Amino acid sequence: MRVGIIQSNYIPWRGYFDFIASVDLFIFHDDLQYTKGDWRNRNKIKTKDGLKWLSVPVNYTHTAQLICDTTIDYSQKWWCDHLNQFRENLLLAPYYKDVLAILENNLPHKFKTISELNTALIKDICSYLQINTPLAMSSEFSPKGSKSERLISILRNAAATTYVSGPAAEGYIEKELFKKSGMRIEYKSYDYPEYPQQYGAFTPAVSVLDLIANCGERSVQLIKSLTPNKLVVD
């Protein structure tokens, strides 16, 4: 049983969806501390004027605040701006209406928290990309401890045999704890082909909606990494 655990992101890049598709169970790690200036509430789109950040305003009141408790600020109509940005900048893309359908199905609904908005969007995008991996929340697995111990607690309760992680975990993951627990570790490979894109030279680090707008259903074939994962604990 291969399990991946990642915090929810706002309309993330294609590697996030490749990650979900590559595991038997994907867990949103959303009962963790919310971090400002991160991918939780923002992402990039490509525009005629270069890359642009789209950010969802949230109510951040204290450092111990959890992602799942971080509410969205609706005092400003940010969702209208986001829809307009996609309309303006993807208008010439052949499948831009597919993107608008995903956004219009979610953004106007006024989800209470950033976690609820992110997971709703990710589920809709998974459906479009024909990804059928079961999705769950970390709180469902009664995690205990912190850092690596917390991850192992979730994985055990999820009956995992292999933990799939992003390669950025190399700097903090405690491999010896995983070895002692009998848990394998794989680092996800992110190696993708270019695709036709608006506005000049190809830019990879943008929301997956850019891929969908330009490639439509062919996006299903373009989210799979060209190189295999790296096994680091067997």
C-alpha positions, 0 to 999 in steps of 0.5 A: 500500500503506497501512501502519499501525504501532502498539505493542500495547495491552491490550484497546484501544478501538474506534479501535485496531480502526478503525485496523487495518481502515483499512490494507492491513497493520498492524504491531505496533511491539513491539521498542520500549522498554516505557513504564510507566503506558501502554496496553501493559498496561492499559485502562479499563472502565465500571462502576457506580462509574465508570471502572476501570483493569484492569492486567496486572502485568509484570516491569519491570527496566530502562528499555531493556527492550523491549515484546516482552521484557516478561514477565507477572507470574503471582505473582498471579491478575490474570486471575481479577480481570479476568474477574470485573470483566467478568462483574460489570459487563457482566452486563446487556449483551445480548452480554456472553457474546461478551466472556467467550468472547474473554477466556476464550479468552485470559486463562487461557493464561499468555502469556509476554510482554505483547506475546504476550497483547495480540496474541492478544487483538487477533487474536481481537477482529479476527476477531469484528469481521470485520477481515481486515487482515494483521498483522505484527511490526516485528521481521520488517522488520529496522528500522534507525535511530530515530524517523522513520528507523526508521519509514521503514525498516520502511515501505520493507521492507514495500513501503508507499506510505502511512504511516497514523499516529495524530494524536498523531504531529504533535509528533514525526514528521519530515515532511521525511524522509517527503517525501524518501523519497516516503512519504505520511502520513495521520493517522487520524481518530477520530470515532465515534457513541455506542452504548447503554451501561450505567451512565449517560452515554456514555463513549467512552474504554473498551475495545472489549469494552464496545462488543461487549458492548452491540452484538454483531455491530452493532459492525462498523458502529460502529467506522468513523470518521465523518470521513476521515483527514487527508493531511499529506504527499502 
